[in-house]
Amino acid sequence: MHNGAMIRLLRLACVVLASTLVVSACSGEAEKRPTDRPSVAVPSGDVSVPEGVELTEPGTDLAFGETARVAYEPNPKRGTVLALTVRSVTKGSIRDLSRYQLDARTKASVPYYVRVKVANVGDGNVGKSPVPLWAVDNTDTLIQASSFTNTFRRCPSQQLPTPFGPGKRTTQCLVYLVPNHGKLTGISFRPLQAFAPIEWTGKITKPKPHKAKSKKAKKGKKKS
């Protein structure tokens, strides 16, 4: 994978700034995914693939809970093979972000919380790099994960920990803001525009409703 191409893909997202929140989301001007699925070799770039590790073919469709093994090269000096597992997707509410100052455009988005398991099965260190997954919405647009300037407890949406070398594992929760009251339809790994994406789909769950507090006053202890 070439660094320039990865940077171009990252720039597909349009960044919305708020006082305490950095929101990354794509709007209509973002590039759409290719409708065809080109037949190409598995992309590995300059990443060394360990013996016994088989990369997942571009264009593979996976269900939530299944794992893809991909070559990941965040820059020309660092790269490895990651095992990515999209475990679940939960639809949230923009009210979840009520503590942040949001502009009108962000308020019209729908947050989705994606829990991902990441394992480094290669021989490189890619700590403090973003998890290379994008959401896909109902307009077939790629959406970059949001990042926060402080801790969003419901779903921290952080980069890979440092260090993140061979054998390291982590479970991350990523926030994707789907614009214009749209719907998330899948999670995609697509290193280059020339390659068909690896995509996860499955049942999207809704958060459990908060239990209402009982209005009954607690009974005092009986006097003996």
Secondary structure, DSSP 4 states (H G I P E B T S, - for coil): --HHHHHHHHTTSEEEE-SSEEEEE--TTSPBPPSS----PPP-TT----TT--PPPTT-EEETT-EEEEEEEEETTEEEEEEEEEEEEEE--GGGGTTS---HHHHT-EEEEEEEEEEE-SSS--TT-----EEEETT-BEEPPPEESS--TT-------S---TT-EEEEEEEEEESTT--EEEEEE-SSTTSPPEEEE-PPB-PPPPPPPP-SPPPPPPP-
